[in-house]
Structure formats: C-alpha cells, structure tokens
Amino acid sequence: MKKSKIYPDALTALSDFKSNMSLMSGGFGLCGIAENCIDALAQMDVTNLTVISNNIGNSGRGLVKILIQHKIKKAFCSYVGGNPDLEKQMMEKKIDVELVPQGTFAERIRAGGMGIRAFYTPTGYGTLVAEGKEVKNFDRPCILETALTADYAIIKAQKADPYGNLWFKETARNFSPLMAMAAKVTVVEVEELVNLGDIPPEDVHLPGLFVQKIFLGKNYKNEIEILKLKEKANELDK
C-alpha cells in the first residue's frame, strides 16, 4: 500500500530533519512563508544549518525565530534589510551570509532543480558579488554562478490534494515551486486540503511529483495583510 503524503503536523513532517542539513525556505519577506514549519524548527534540537531563503525573517517573524537561537551557520539570501538580528550576527561574524542578486538567486535555485550545475550571467560583474568567481566574455563579461540545492525545502501553498499537487495564491507562490524542485525532500503546509481532482490540471502550479510531505497549517495571523486605508487618509487630511 502506498504511503500517504499527508502528515498530522509540522513536527511530524520534519521528524527526519537533522543538524548540519541544508534548508530552502519559501517566501518573500513574510509573504508565503512556511510559518508552522519554522515554528517546528524552533522547537527542534537542530544546529549548524545552511539556509537558502530570500531573506532570513523580518520584524521578529519568520526565520528570525531560528536565527536568534543560533541554529543557522550560513545563509544564502537577497535581502537583509529590516532584520537587526541578522545584522548583529553578521557584524559579530557569528553567521556566514552570501548575498545573491534576486534574479541570480531564483536562477541558481531553478538550475539546481533542473540538474544544471552552473551558468554564466552578467549580473554582479564588477561588484563584490563577482569576487572569486570565474569570468568569461560573451557579448559582455559574465560571471559563473553555481546551482543551489538543499536537503529539505519548507514551503506554503493555499491548496493541496492528497497526491501533493499544489495551488498557490497569487504572489505567495514566489520561489516555492523552484525550491521544491531543487530539494531532496519537500514539506508543504497548506491552508486547504482538497480531494484529488479538485484542482484542475491547468491550475496545478506544482505537480505532486516534487512534494513528499503535506500537512494542514493552522494559526495563521497574517498581521501584515491588514489594510488601514482609512487611518492613513485621516493622517493625510491633517
């Protein structure tokens, strides 16, 4: 009998995740992050992690929860603003951070999922990004960037069926499908579990082939999604 991909919660789905592993974490800022998975990692006795994520949390939320526990040894990311905890650890040399231009970041992950070992890009040439990297001249100088892969990916989707086919809500999709393809094991938390066939084939954003574990997420706060247009308008009128 085929094993079900559906797990009861994040801790169970991440039970095989260990210290010294590499982790891709979906999300852009706080949009589309796997909140339940991050909370589970904060409870687990894991250290010395390599994390690949657009940013390492913000405003005390997201990956900051495991950053302040000193569980991350190295991070690949595109944005570090608004994160004083990361800034402090960088200045104290307690974490190794490789800043990657965002387009290059996405392409390095895509390459990892496609089995492409490296590629050339003009982005970053002549800057600190190019230090120590091979340069080749095409129509203009380009630097060699290597693919990114990981042991685990933690992502969030709006809907999943039992096979693992996923549907994401608007921009919350961000890097998540690429990360699922570039990781050995992908854990997905979803807001809705639906029946097989409820997601039309043309609406599947990521096939279940790339998903190993699914669970129904809970306690989402969505604090940054609250609109305060009335209050802002009142301020402008003063």
N, C-alpha and C positions, 0 to 999 in steps of 0.2 A: 504493500500500500504506500502510495506517495506521501511523503511528509508534508504537512501543511506549512505554508509560509506565514501564517497568522500566529502571533505571539500575544500573550496577555498584557505585557507592558514593556517599557524600555529596558529595565534591568534584566529581564529575562532574555530579551532580544540581543542584548550586549554582553551576555554572560561569558562569551568566549573572547571578548576583547581584553588584551593584556598590556602590561607595561612594555615600553620600547617599541610599540607599534606606531604606524603612520595612519593619520586620520584626515579624511576630507570632510569638511562641514559646509553644507549648502547654506545659502542666504546672502543677502546684500544688505549690509548694515544689520538691522534687526528684522528685515522683511524676509519671510520664508525660512527662518532658522528652525532647526530641529530642537525646540525648547525642552521637550521631555527627555530626549537623548542626552542633551547637555546636563540636565539636572541629574540624570542617572550617572553620568561620568563623574560628576562632583561627589557622588556618594561612594564611588568605587575606589579601591586601592590600586590605582594605576599611576605610573610616573614615567618621566623620560619620553614624552610623546613628541612626535613630529606632526604638526597641524598645518593643513593646507586649506585656507579659507580666505574669502575676500577681505575680511577684517577679523580681528580677534576679540569681538564683542564691543560693546559700547554702553555708556551710561549705567554700568553695573549689571548689565544683562548680557545674555549670550555666552560666548566662550570666556568672557572675563571670569566667570564662576570657577573654571578650572585653571585659568591663568593665575589668579591670586592664591591658588593652592600650590603653585609652583609645580604643576604637572606637565607643563609644556617646556621642552628644551629647545625646539626650533620651530619657526613659523614661516611659511610662505604666504604672503598677503600683498594686497594692492593698496590698502588704506589703513593708516594707523591714527588718524585724527580723532579727537573726542574720546581718547582712551588713555587717561593719565596712568592707569595701572601698567599698561604696556610700555608707555614712555619711561616710567620709572625703572622697570626691569631692563629695558634696553640700555638706559644710561648706566645702570649698575652692572651691565654685562651678565645678567642672570638668564638671558634668553638670546638666542641667535635668530635674528629676523632677516629674511631675504625679501626685500621689496621688489615686486614684479609689476610692470605696467599692466593695466587691467586687460587689455586686448591680448597681450602676450600670455597673461595668466590663464585666460579662457582657452587659448590655443594650446598651451602646454598640457592642460588637462584633456582637451579633445584629442591631442596627439597620443596621450597615454592610453586612452580608450580605444583608439584606432590601431595601436601597435606601431605607431610611427615613433622612432627613437629620438629624433631631433629635427629641427627645421631652422631655416635662416629667416631673419626679419630685420628691417632697418630700424625698428623701434628700439630706442635706447642707445643707438650708436653715438659715440662721442660723449656719453654721460657715465656716471658711476655704475649704471646698470651693466655696461659693457666690460667692466674690469675683469680681467682674467678669462674672457671668452674669445673663442676663435672668430676672426673677422674675414669675410670673403666678399670680393667685389663682384656685383652683378651689374645692373644699371646704376646702382649706388652701393655703398658699403652696407653690409648686413652682418649681424652677429648671430652666432649659433646658440640656440636655446634648446635645452633638453626637455623631454616629456616628463610629466608629473603623474605618478600613480600612487596608490595607497593600499594598505591592508583593509581598511574599512572606510565606508562613506556613510555619513548620517545625514539624511535629507528629510524634508517635509513636503507632502503633497496634499491636495484637497481631497482627492478620491483615489481609492484603490479597490480592485476586485481581488478575489482570492488567489488569482494567478500572479498578481503583482503588477498588472497594467495600471499605469498612473495617469491622472489628470491633475494638472496644476492650475491654480487660479491666477491668471494674469501675470504680472511681473514677479510674483512669488516663485515662479519657475527658476529664474536666474541661472546659476551654474549647476543646479542639482542634477539634471539629466546627464550632463557631461561627467560629473563626478561619479554617478552610478556606473557609468561605462568604464571608468578608469580605476575602480576599486575591486578588490577580490571579493569583498562581502559588502553588500549594501543593505542598510537598515533604514526603513521608511516609516515615519509616523504620519498618520493621516487624520484628517478631520471627519472623513466619512468612509466607511467600509460598505461597498455595494456588491451586488450579485454579479457573477460572471455574465458579461453581455450587456450590462447596464451602461458601460462606457462604449459608445460606438467606435468601431475600429478607426475611423478617420479622426476621432478626438483623443486617441491614445497618444500622450506626449512622450511616454517612455514605456517600451514593452516590458512585460514581466520577466523576460529573459535576463534582465540586468538587476533584478530585485530578489534578494534571498530571504529577507525577513520584513514583516509588516506588523504594526500594532496601531490600535486606535488611540490617538493622543487625547489629552484632557487638560483642563485648567488653563486654557489659553487666555491671556489678558488683553493682548492687542492694544496696549496703552498708547502707542504712538499713532494709532489709526483714528484717534478721536479728533474730529474736526471742531474747531472753535471759531467759526467764521463770525458769529455774532459778537463775541467778545473783542475780536480783532477789529471789526468795523467800529465798535464803540470807542476803541482806543484811537483810531484814525480820525474820528469826529472831534476829539478833544483838542 
